[in-house]
Amino acid sequence: MNRTDRNRYICVAITALIQGVLLGIYALATSGLPALAQMRINFPRFIVFMPLSVIFLVPFVFWLSQEHWGRRLWNLLAGLTAVLLALWLYRLWSYGSFDVVPSQKSDLVRISMAIFLIVPYFQCRIASWSWKIPYSEIFFQLCRNLFLLFQASIVIAVFWGLLITAGLLFDIVGLHIVPLIIITPVCAVPLTSIIIAVSISVAIKHPGIDSLGRWLLSVLAWLLPFFSLLSLAFIVCLFWGGTSSLNALWNTGQASTLMLLLQAGTIILANAAWLDGAKSIFRTRSIDILAQVSLLCLPVYTVLCLYSLSLRISQYGLTTDRVQAVFLVLTTGIWGIAYAGTVIARNWPVSIGRVNMVCVIFMASLVVLMNSPVLDPLRLSANDQVSRLQTGKVRPEDFDYAYLASLGRYGKESIETLNSHKNPGKFQTELEYGNMRFIFTPTRVIIQSQDKSLIGTIYGYFPLSESHSVKAVPVPPDYEIDGNLYRPEYAE
């Protein structure tokens, strides 16, 4: 082993260990295990605010690109880290408070999709020392990355199967602590990271990885004709049944998800069949035409997905999850419409490279805009929810002020706007329960006794550090206020 390879393997092992430890601590801190509370283990607050996109993605890009060892690789990793940190800093700012634990799952999904499709271009750039790279090289580098991750997942499955089996054997002989240690996040996650890094490093050195990838692509390609028949049959049955079939689809509550999976599967199989667009794997013209039928179905699924989402949004308004769903529908939709358009224009599959490049740029642009004030899901959700309240689409007693307050800086500003309205009573409601009256306002719940004397106020829509302690009289000695909000301090 030469010096370069030795240094490379050392860096791979160190990055895997660091990634595993950090992700393991994060998983443990956010797990909410009762045992942690019983042992009074409190993690530092900054743990839940760690930049997961940097910790998760930068090591993966390094492992997949490690064969291009040198200054250009470090420049790529430094640039990627800077971009991901900028997106994370904006997200941290948008939450506006360290008392609110942010969910980074949606951001991580969007960014991972964009990075996985963009990085092959820079890998080819490092290898060829040129900015003008044929699409075929980018495509096969993308496939290579995919197969490296695929074989790593197989290794992980085998590894954990054997490790869990060994843990159960230790449990049988009375060493019950062994399986518990194995499944603890601070142990399981670092082990997984190290195994993934090692399996990728070994596979890269194996000369047969590219041949295996091409063989797997050719196998997947032959699924497309059968997939096309199923896709066409589904659309025919859907519209043949008319309104009843469409209503049955909407009532599943999973219509958009199912159709998105169908679109994604079609797009992946189409790329497996036509590769870089130079030729088709299908030797028979009729099979080739049948395979193209599935591409013509893609815009129909996009329209159905958008309609399904519009029904949910018009009924319940925008939420961060629905904004994420719109992102997925738009990104898959732009691919589907472009593929179908090139088939109709009889320019398929020659234009597959140009279409894919444009769609990747479109996706990357959306990812950046969604981590900026322009298309921030938090801002869009807060504005839409408040607009529904102000226009009367939702009644004050049905409005979820707690969800609005969870939308970070934009939610807090929206609540302050409601409070400063010239008619704040428009956004509050009163409910009676037994001999108690509850007055709900955007920032607090006022609790009154039957004779209307104030007995308590819960400032529960903002984090604890921003709330106010309340003196309320009189309070019965055995009276408690509890529930989803926190319980404040009371005094006579």
Secondary structure, 3 states (H helix, E strand, C coil): CCHHHHHHHHHHHHHHHHHHHHHHHHHHHCCCCHHHHHCCCCCCHHHHHCCHHHHHHHHHHHHHHHHHCCHHHHHHHHHHHHHHHHHHHHHHHHHCCCCCCCCCHHHHHHHHHHHHHHHHHHHHHHHHCCCCCCHHHHHHHHHHHHHHHHHHHHHHHHHHHHHHHHHHHHHHCCCCHHHHHHHCHHHHHHHHHHHHHHHHHHHHHCCCHHHHHHHHHHHHHCHHHHHHHHHHHHHHHHHHCCHHHHHHHHHCCCHHHHHHHHHHHHHHHHHHHHCCCCCCCCCCHHHHHHHHHHHHHHHHHHHHHHHHHHHHHHHHCCCHHHHHHHHHHHHHHHHHHHHHHHHHCCCCCCCHHHHHHHHHHHHHHHHHHHCCCCCCHHHHHHHHHHHHHHCCCCCHHHCCHHHHHCCHHHHHHHHHHHHCCCCHHHHCEEEEECCEEEEECCCCEEEECCCCCEEEEECCCCCHHHCCCCCCCCCCCCCCCCCCCCCCCCCC
